[in-house]
Amino acid sequence: MADIRNFTLNFGPQHPAAHGVLRMVLELDGEVVQRADPHIGLLHRATEKLAETRTWVQSLPYMDRLDYVSMMCNEHAYCLAAEKLLGIEVPERGKYIRTMFDEVTRILNHLLWIGCHALDVGAMTMALYTFREREDLMDVYEAVSGARMHAAYYRPGGVYRDLPDRMPQNRESPWTDAKKAAYRNRNRGGTLLDFLEDFTNRFPTYHAEYHTLLTDNRIWKQRLVNVGVVSPERAKQMGFTGAMLRGSGVAWDLRKKQPYAAYDKVDFDVPIGLNGDSYDRYLVRMEEMLQSNRIIKQCIDWLRKNPGPVITDNHKVAPPPRANMKSNMEELIHHFKLFSEGIHVPPGEAYAAIEHPKGEFGIYFISDGANKPYRMKIRAPGYVHLQGMDEMARGHMIADVVTIIGTQDIVFGEIDR
Amino acid sequence: MDALMNLGVGLFGAAWPAVWTLVKIVLIVIPLMLGLAYLTLAERKVIGFMQVRIGPNRVGPYGLIQPIADGLKLLFKEIIIPGNASKGIYLVAPMLSIAPALAAWAVMPFNDTLVLANIDASLLYIMAITSMGVYGVILSGWASNSKYAFLGAMRSTAQMVSYELAMGFSLICVLMVSGSLNLVEIVQGQQSGRFAGYGLNFLSWNWLPLLPMFVVYLIAGVAELNRAPFDVAEGESELVAGFHVEYSGMAFALFFLAEYANMILVAMLTSILFLGGWSSPVGFLPDSIIWLLAKTSCILFLYLWFRATFPRYRYDQLMRLGWKVLLPICLIWLVVVGIWMMSPLNIW
C-alpha cells in the first residue's frame, strides 16, 4: 500500500488573504494544518541599510513605508530615538500634536485591520464601511502634511509645521456639481481641529454599526472564538506586543508603562482580553479605537487652548524660521548646514519604542557622530507576531489560517522592511 | 393557438411536435439567460448600495449594458488549459455544470398550463437533475490538477451531499401535505384552505404550517447554491476561487452561468413549494405569473442580502449545521406533520 503523504499547499504570495506578500507553506492533513511555515522577504527593501547612507531627516520618509497603514507612528519611533541621542525636548504643543496623530493613525490602522479581517472571514461589507471612515482621517493626514499616506510630518525635535487653519475644499468639476461639492464640504468649513472633532463625534456611531454587524453575529463568533489561542505566558515568551499581548490578558501598554509624548497627560483605558483567542483580540482592538477617539478629543481641547511652537528652537536640529534666516547670518548658516549636511547626532546608542497600533515598534540607533546613523535597527511587531503563526495555526483548518493572519494584523512593509 | 398549430403541422408535417418543443425550449431559455445576465448586474448593484457605493454605472445608462459587456469580454478570452490538467474532463466539467442547471427548467411551471413538460414526478425530476450539478464541480476540481481546485471540489462534494439530505426532507413534508410530486398540483393544493376562504390566500400557503421546513429549505438552498455564507467551495479568501480557479474565458463563464441559473431555479422552486407559486396573495387579485416572478425576485434579493451581510462559515461548521441542526429539525417536523395529518386537526 502506498503511504499517505500530507498535502503541501503553497499559500501565497499571490493569494487574496496573503496581506501583501506572505508566502506560507502549509502542510495539510485533509484540511487540518499540521505545519505552517511562513516565508518572508518578498518585500525586502533594505530600509535599515539605506538609512546608513542618508542623513537623519532623509531617512524619515522611509519610515512611512515600513508599516504603510500606520505611517506617523513609525515616524514617531524614529524621531523619539533621534531625539534621545540628540538630547532635545519637543515643545509641549508638538507632543500633543504627535499624540493626536498617533491616535488618528491607530484608528486608521484598526479600521483597515477590521475591514480586511472581516473580508478574510467572508464579511465583505465591513471593508467598504471602514474605508468610508478612513477617508475622513486620510483627509486629516492630507491637510496636515500634503500626503494621504506617506506623510513625513514628524521631525526630530517636533513636527514639521503647525496644524492648518482651514481644510482643503472640494471644488466643482465636470464630475462634481455645485450641490455635491457643497455637500462634501459641509464639515470642512472650520479648522483641521473642527473637522477632526466632527469626526470624533460621529465615530462612535460608526463603531456601533461595526459591533452590530459583527460582534454578536453567530458566524463571526464561530469563526473567531477559540481560534489561534495564545496563553499569556506563551505570548510573553514569543515577544508578542500590542493587541496580541493584551488579547491574552497581559495589561502591557507602552503608553501607560513608559509614557512618551503627551500620553501621561491624557486619560484613557487599556482594554485587555481574557482567553487570548482571535475574538478577544478583535474586541481589544475595537475598544482601542474608542479609546483613541477619547484621546483625540482631549488633544483637540488642549490644542485649541494652547498655541505655541511645534518644533524645537534648537536650530542645529530644526531649521530656523524663514524670516530669521533672511536677516541673521547665524541662522543662514544653520539653514545651509541643515539642508546640505543634515543634523549631526552625538555618538552613542539609543533605543526608543512606541505603542504602535500593531505592538511595540522600536528603533535602535548607533551613531558615530556623523550626519547619518552608523546603524539602524527596526523592531517590527509584525515580524515577531508572524513567528507565532505555526503555533497558532497548528491543528486548525485552512480557513482558520486566514483568520489568524487577519488577527495578527501583519503588514509586510514592516516585516520585510 | 389552434391556427398556429395547424400552420406548424402544415409546414413541418410529422416533425411539428419536435419543432414546437424546440420553440418552447427557446422561449424558456432566452428569458432565463437574460434574467441571469441581469441578475449579475442586480447583484452588483444591490450589494453596491448595501456597501455605500454605486456599483457598475459606466456601460450604458445605469450600467444596464454591463452584463452584455461582461459576456462579450469572457467570450473573447482565451480558454487556458493548464499543462497538467486532464484535458477532456477539464473541458467537459463546465458543460456538466450548466446542462443540469438548464435541464431542470424543463418541468418548471409558470402557471397552471404554462409548462414545457407537465410530468407527474416533476419534483423528483428536479431533485435528480440538480444533484447532477455536483459532478461538474467535482470533475472540474479533479481535472484541473490544482491544489486549491481540488480542495474546493472536496468541500463542495461533502457540502452538497449533506445539504441535499436536509433539502430532501423538507421537500418530503411538502409532498406529504400536497399528496403529489407534480409541481402544478403542489401549487394548486396551496390555493385552497381556511384562510383562502377569507381571501387571505397568503396564509394558506405552505410556508406557514411548514414554517420550520420553509426556513430549512431556504438555508439548504443557499448551501446547495454554494453561495455566501456557505460559499466554502469557492471561498475567495481561503481557496482563491475554489474549484474553478484554473478556468478562464467562456469555460469560467459557464460555471458562473450555472450558479446563477441555479439561483433562479432554487428561488423559483421555493416560491412554488412554499409561497404558492403564481397564486395571488389576496383573494381579490387574479393569479398571475407576475406573482411568481415577484416572489422569486424577493428570494433572490435575500440571497444577495445574505452575501453582503454574513461572514463565511468554516467547512466543519457548515457540516455541523447541516447534520446536527437542519437534519434533526427536519426529522422532528416530519413526524409532527405526519401526526398532524392523522389527527382530527388536519387542515390539508
Interface residues (C-beta under 8 A of the other chain):
Chain A: F7 L9 N10 H15 P16 A17 E31 A118 L119 D120 V121 G122 A123 M124 T125 L128 Y129 R132 L213 L214 N217 I219 W220 Q222 R223 M397 I398 A399 D400 V401 V402
Chain B: I47 M50 Q51 V52 R53 K147 Y148 L151 R155 A228 P229 D231 V232 G235 E236 S237 E238 L239 V240 R307 A308 T309 F310 P311 R312 Y313 R314 Y315 D316 Q317
